[in-house]
Amino acid sequence: MRSNMSLSDKKNRQMRINKKNTNKLSDISYLDLVQAAASSVGRVVHDTYSWQGTGFMISDRLFMTNKHIIFDPIGAKDFFVEFNYELNDMKIPKSITAFALSPETLFVSSPDYYLDFSIVAIGTRICGEGDLVDFGYSRISNKDMPTKPEGANIIHHPRGGYKQITKLQNQIVAVGPDVLHYYADTDVGSSGAPVFNDNWDLIALHHWGAPTRTAYAPNGEPGPNDTKEGVRISAIVEKINQEKDRMNQKQIALIEKALSCDHTHLNLLKD
């Protein structure tokens, strides 16, 4: 969805971002966090080989994306996930590893598009030489409330292309009970991408190119209407816990493993 901002509006927006995004020094290990977070992100592809969006691992077996990408367990069987669909430092495509989905093992989604999430188990490897554990995962938790002005760092496959990172000129500007609103460059195909804060903690599931509900700026006023929107991970965690009564014991064990993970993607990087 495109914004119809005037040049003046765009300049004012950039001035707001520039005031909040000050230059900082970072430990060099910051780059390891970025790479580890990126490794868990995959491209969602239909079995007709048409790209559909982005998603990411939340445990060593479970994958999260938007409900509007993978709607139900029946349709999930028609999709697969590609990891390493990206360029190396020589601008040469990396070797892809693709996995089928296994909705019969687990499929959990929001009952409507309000939280707009689907979680599905990864199935057998279709092609490539990578093992699922090689790609790591990002921890989900209910600790996503910004305590200071923060960036909204997104790793995604805009327009189904090679993996990209939105790192510059981005800012969380408004918070709602279920969503975060932020300035960030996204496109069709970015849906389902993980949104990270400046510490590379997972805080939201990107799902829309414009606000769908009200969120509030730090001054208590409704936030601007020219932002992007992500569903807060805390809201998704709350809903997952409510859905446990509908799961069998093996599915509950898979969900509990994701919810109880006490480390981040960085710990999964291999030497």
N, C-alpha and C positions, 0 to 999 in steps of 0.2 A: 504494500500500500504506500503510495507516494504522498509526500507532504507538499502542500501548496504555499510554502512560506515565501514571503517577499524577501528581497535582498536585505532590507533593514532588519527583518525578523531573524534572518540567518546570522547577520553580524551580531545582533544582540545575544543570540544563543551562543555564539562562539566566545563572546566576551564573558558570559557566565561560566563557560567551561574553562577558559583560560585562567580566570580568577581562582578556580578551585583546583585545577591540575597544575600544581607547582612542581618544579624540577626537584627530584629527590635522588639521593645516592642509594644504591641497592647492593647487597652482597652478591657476589658472582653466582652463588648457588641459586639465586632467583631464576636463572636460565634453566637450571635443572627442573625446577618446579613447572615452568612453562612447558618444557618438553615432555615431562611426565603427564601433565594434564592433557596435552595434545594427543599423546599416544592412545588414550582411551576413547577418543572420538572417532566415530565411523560414519560412512556415507550409507544412507538407507536407499536401496535400489529394488525396484519391482522386478519380477522374473521376466518381464518383457524388456529388461535392461534399460528402463527409463528411471532416472533418478527421482527421488521423492523428497528427500530432506536429510537431516542430520540426527545423530543420536550419540549416546555415550554409555560406557560400562559403569555400573554402580556397585558391582561386586565381581567376583571371578566367574560369574555365570549369568548375571542379569544385565539387561540393556534397557535404557530409557530413551523414549522419544515422545513426540506429541500424539495425542489421540487422533488429531485430524490428519496424521500421516498413516498410522496403523490403527484402524478403528476397532477391530475385534479379532478374536482368536482365529476365526475362519479365514479372514483376509490376511492375517499375519503369515500364513503358510505360503503366500505368494511373494514374500519379500525376503531379501537377504541383506547382510551388512558387510561392507568392504572396509577393512582397516588398511592404513598406509596409503590411501589414495591421496598422495601428496608428492611434491617435488623435493629432491635432495638439494644439497648446497651447490650442486653443479646444474641445477634446473632440469635434472633428469628424473622422470617418474620412478618412484620406488616400486618394489615388487609388492603387489596387493595380496592380501589374504582375505578370503571371503568365507562367511559362515551362514548357514541356513538358520532360521528361527525355529524354536520348539515351543509353540504356544500350548501344546498338550502337557508340557512339563510345568509351565507357569505363564499365565497371562493375567495381568491386573491393570485396570484402567479406571479413570474417573468416569462416573456414570453419565456425565455430560461434558460439554466443552469448557466449562467454567475453569476447571483446573487443567484440562487439556493434556493429560499425561497417559502414556501406556508403558508398562514394564513387561518385558517378555524375556523368556530364557533363550540363550543362544544354543543352537543345535550343532550339527556336524559340520566339519570343515568342507567347503565346496572346492576351493582351490587355494594355492599358495602354500608356503612352508612354515608360516608362523603358527605358534600355539596360542590359544586364547589368553593364557597367563602372561604372554609376552607384552600384551597391550595395557595391562593394568586396569585400574578403575579409579573413580573419584568418589570420595566418601559422601554419603548423604546424612544430613543431621537437621535438627531444628534450630541451629544457631546461625541464622542468616540475617539478623537485624543489623543494618549498618550503624556503627557507633560514631562515625565520623564521615566526612565527604570521601567517597570511594569511587574508583573506576568500575566499569562493568566490562570485564574482559571476556570476549566471546571467541570460541574456536568452532569453526563451522565450514560447511561446504556450500557457499552461496552459488546459486544457479547450478548446483550439482558439480561444480568444478573442484579443482584440487583444494585441499584443506588450507584455510586461511585463518588469520588471527586478527581480531579487532582489538587493538591495544591503545591507539592514540585518539585523542579528542573524544573520550567517552566519559560518562559520569552518571551515577545514580542521582536522580533529582527528586524522586517522590517515592513514598512507601505506602502500601495499602496492606490490609490484613492478609491478602492472598497473592499480591503482586508487587513487583518492583518496576518502576518506570525509569528509563535511562536513555541517554543519548549514546548511540553507537551505530556504526555503519553495518547494515545487514541487507539481505536481499532474499528473493524467493530461493528456497533451498536452505536457508538458515534456520528454519523452524526445527525445533528439537535439539538445538545446540545448548551446551552447558554455558552458564554465565558464572564467572568467577570474580571474587573481589581482589583487592590488591595483594592479598596474601595467598592467592590462588586456592582459596576455599570455595567450594561449590555453593552458590547462593540461589540460583534460579534456573528454570528451564525456559529458554527463549521460545515464545510462541506466536508473537504477533508484531506487525510493523507499525502499529499505532495503539494507543490506549483503548481498552474495551471497558474499563471501569475507573472510578475515581481513586487516585492515590494522593497522598498529601506531602507537601514540601516540609522542610524542617521548621518553617515559620507557622505551620498549621493550616496554611492555605492550600486549596487544590493545586496539584502540580500542573505544569504546562501540558498542552494537548498535542505537541509535535514530537513526542518521544516514542520509543519502542517499549514493548512490555514483555516481562518474563514472570512466570508463575514461581512464587517462592517455594524453595525446597521444603521449608518447614510445613507449609500447607499440604504439600504432597505426602510428607511423612505422616502427618496427622490422618490423612485419608487412608493411607496404606494400613495403618494400625486399625482403623475402623473396618477394613475389609477382611481382616484375618478370620472372622467367623465363617467366611465363605470358602476358606481354603482347607485343603487336606494337610496332614502333618508334614509331608515332604515339602509342600509349597510354603508352609509356615517357616520351616527350617531355612529355606532359601531366602525368604524375606528377612528373617531374624539375623541371618549372617550379614546381609547388606546393612541393616539398621544398627548392628552392634560393632561394625568395623571400627577399630580404635586407631587406625593409622590412615595416612593419606597416600595418594598416588605415588609420591616420591619414594616411599619405602618399597615400591614394587619395581623400581628401576634395577636392572641387573648390572653387575660389574662388567 
